[in-house]
Amino acid sequence: MKASQFLISTLKEAPADAEVVSHKLMTRAGMIKKLGAGIYNYMPMGLRVIRKVEAIVREEMNRAGAIEVTMPVVQPAELWQETGRFEKMGPELLRIQDRHGRDFVIQPTSEEVVTDIARQEFKSYKQLPKNLYQIQTKFRDERRPRFGLMRGREFIMKDAYSFDKDRDSAQISYQTMREAYKRIFDRFGLQYRAVRADSGAIGGDLSEEFQVIASTGEDAIVYCPNSDYAANIEKAECLPPAGPRPAATMAMEKVATPGNSTCEAVAAQLGLPLSHTVKSLVLATDETNEAGEIVKTQVWLLLLRGDHEMNEIKVGKVEGLAGFRFATVGEIEAHFGCKPGYLGPIGLKQPVKLVVDREVAVMADWVCGANEEDFHITGVNFGRDLPEPTVVADLRNVVAGDKSPDGAGELAIERGIEIGHVFYLGTKYSRAMNATFLGDNGKPQHFEMGCYGIGVTRLPAAAVEQNHDERGMIWPDAIAPFTVVICPIGMGRSEAVKAEAEKLYAELLALGVDVILDDRDERPGAMLADWELIGVPHRVVLGDRGLKEGVVEYQARRDTEATKIAPSDVLAHLKAKLGL
Amino acid sequence: MKASQFLISTLKEAPADAEVVSHKLMTRAGMIKKLGAGIYNYMPMGLRVIRKVEAIVREEMNRAGAIEVTMPVVQPAELWQETGRFEKMGPELLRIQDRHGRDFVIQPTSEEVVTDIARQEFKSYKQLPKNLYQIQTKFRDERRPRFGLMRGREFIMKDAYSFDKDRDSAQISYQTMREAYKRIFDRFGLQYRAVRADSGAIGGDLSEEFQVIASTGEDAIVYCPNSDYAANIEKAECLPPAGPRPAATMAMEKVATPGNSTCEAVAAQLGLPLSHTVKSLVLATDETNEAGEIVKTQVWLLLLRGDHEMNEIKVGKVEGLAGFRFATVGEIEAHFGCKPGYLGPIGLKQPVKLVVDREVAVMADWVCGANEEDFHITGVNFGRDLPEPTVVADLRNVVAGDKSPDGAGELAIERGIEIGHVFYLGTKYSRAMNATFLGDNGKPQHFEMGCYGIGVTRLPAAAVEQNHDERGMIWPDAIAPFTVVICPIGMGRSEAVKAEAEKLYAELLALGVDVILDDRDERPGAMLADWELIGVPHRVVLGDRGLKEGVVEYQARRDTEATKIAPSDVLAHLKAKLGL
């Protein structure tokens, strides 16, 4: 490709609404162009990256035995009504009506349609296992789309769905996809982790996320540096406390803590480690009648160590706490006779249900609020100052330094961006849609399913979040818009430069290298800045002066300095760099 | 690919709603699966064809210097309001609202979005010409979708848009695309014609359709067998009549024609050629006020030769007849005092506007209705029996035998399916959206535009309409789902068959041939019928008996008999057939 025949359109300034670096840089480099909130044109430079991502995904999916199909973007509502998702999903499911007033949705995923295909196509266990995938446009009507391709409304996703005759076979299909995903992410050339994930709303009980490591990621990943244990912090399990509860050594005492409404402030005032304090969180669950009106509200008090964070997913799994909410200040004051910041489990005015984190259950001599403004209680002990807790559970997020569940050492935490997900779905969809095949026992059985997604347009954004510097993006070779850029300086004035540039360009094309020759005859500074912004991984600069001295300059995008090379050696040098 | 790892799903019966052969065969062959009216899953066998079509289109578009982008499926209404199409387009434009109540459309084409890109990206004439294209999902909410992929609601289209600095340059861009389209359609291996087309609603004044020739096509194509003249019958020009009007030789006479309400019946009764009769067509045009209420209706009488058909597009171009409709029976009876079937221009009760086809204007001694039930008039002549016509125009369709406008002989007519279209748009969209660049005179100028479509999912259907027999489809090599199928008979029982089949399979794969090995161990009859239905162009059958006799069977899909070949020669035979 020659630059004059391509569309290169760089900007000095990032758009005002761009909050994250990938959004800023991809817009400045002319890779994407906003059309509406969360809706982007994929411009030529960006589309090249997307197509390379698609090609790698397609190749590895095919290699893993998955079969490509394409399901419609506009899907009839009937199938979505069979699973109840037409009604249950929130407004992120874009619902539309056609000219005849019939209901449709724009696909956010395709479980319903693919299950409909399976129940028509796969009649016998002999046809199984099968895995159908598509690389197709999706739409999720996010309330607040932002971050460019990181959280768009319209996006491209690879979604695959496996159909198996039983759980054992489904586990093999799951593992096959998991291995394929590893190959895919290895080929992308990104740092990533496969982490255990909570399966959230889609359901199922075995689920892993593929997270691209980036300090700007919105997910926290817990991992063990000594093993391959890794989990989303939402899912990461805390081991039970190591030992039994120490004996009480202090008497209970009410102390004035004026204005100190946080555990940190109280610990500082008392000169105690934060881990000796206990924080009180007040939750509520509502019981509703058929009309959806609240008929009863239950208030809950959660106790967590002062240095720990509550994990909402774990809390939601405590019996009775599914669908919980945080209590209002009014509810808190009604139950505790005190404003938040000084709450505790002792001397309650109204009954609450007490739920205690496992770490708190083994604490002695702890500090909590006194249910009286500007007062706390020290030296609190279960069994003496309040009853032994009856509901004890893992309620908190893992913290760095916790023991790894696999016994391989202490856990660390880093941030990541989810770009892939493998799910074991079980029979959730096949039961809802009565999708069966004839088993080897001659009876209809529900398909065991898995689903497997990769955010094709999200991946380039994640790659940029991981790989950039102050000058621009840094693409891995495999998904770079171009692998090599040739920058001739003063091509319009120097026949020698033009000839040498065209020669190298032709040689690289002949080798099948994805090379661009910048024949725009831009000023050297602007030209080089463009390519550093765009982030092409390998660059050759040729100029008249250099050629007279017998050198051209090679620089990898991460190199801090150029390497001077004889023109006759540059092809060999590039071949070595590209592994050709 | 091995069949056991693919999804082969053939049906004995076509679906009840399938009216055309491509819909029937593609459904029976498991290439497409209906999800809703005009909405199809592209199944693995069908998707392979679509991907090959896409690849050829992409390669030739790139070769012609067009640059690939992807524009969103869901597009904000604002741009469509700029051109007025949001309001003007009928219900085939699917309009939707997002969760915030903002208006969007699902793209049926992308003139607005691409013009928006151009006005932001192309600031100077130095950046022109540019041609941007995409291969992307489209949606048109057809009132009565049918014919499978021939007229779906959701479909894949390649749409390209050229931007030029002036008309001359735009003509070059148009010709470049026209040449690229010829290369594309040549590569598809289909019989086609590039025909002049009426540009219809999209506008513009230079426009050609690429029509795949098929007797089942919905378009009539007029062509000259001795030259490259070809036009859609909607657009095909009738040359002016050769000579002047002959002198009148007959007296006007009213004759009883009881029950003969058609020109054919009257001609038969009178023993005259149909070309001596004149048919009277009654049209109406309505004038409306701002509230859209009809305030005045004008009635028109059109005269056409009895053996000619009215051309609605030509009629619509007559001054005053834009937006015409056919008159109602009530309107006809009020104006003519007579029911349809016996109408004519003589003895009118009410004034009508008379429009006369050029052929009628040079007729003498003709026959028309008497405006009295069961009566016609013979020997009618202009200037004597009624005034000389004042509005004379080309109102009719070309018929076979008409002279070609290029003087190369007589015209013939065949049927075709439109799968491509090249348009010169001029400044229609750039003016509506005020899309300008800085010209070489330093002043803002509107882009000269062209647009160029190919129906990527329609093309396979057209290919099948052209190429099929009673056993199934017959794909050209370039877009066949597989190029070669190896059918081993009794593979499960014979090691020799298995070994020979696997060997040939491996050899063809090594050559890069798109081959499928049917390892399903089906009964021979069912297996061969499947592949004839699917229409793979080259087939090799290996069986135990044949191998013992030292032969395998090669058969091209169009061959009536198989060719026996020594196993050692089959690879060379295939290479010759495939041009390798």
Interface residues (C-beta under 8 A of the other chain):
Chain A: Q5 F6 L7 S9 K33 L35 G36 I39 Y40 N41 Y42 M43 P44 L47 I50 G65 I67 E68 V69 T70 M71 P72 V73 V74 Q75 P76 P91 E92 L94 I96 D98 R99 F104 I106 V113 D116 I117 Q120 E121 K130 L132 T137 F139 D141 R143 R153 E154
Chain B: Q5 F6 L7 S9 K33 L35 G36 I39 Y40 N41 Y42 M43 P44 L47 I50 G65 I67 E68 V69 T70 M71 P72 V73 V74 Q75 P76 P91 E92 L94 I96 D98 R99 F104 I106 V113 D116 I117 Q120 E121 K130 L132 Q136 T137 F139 D141 R143 R153 E154
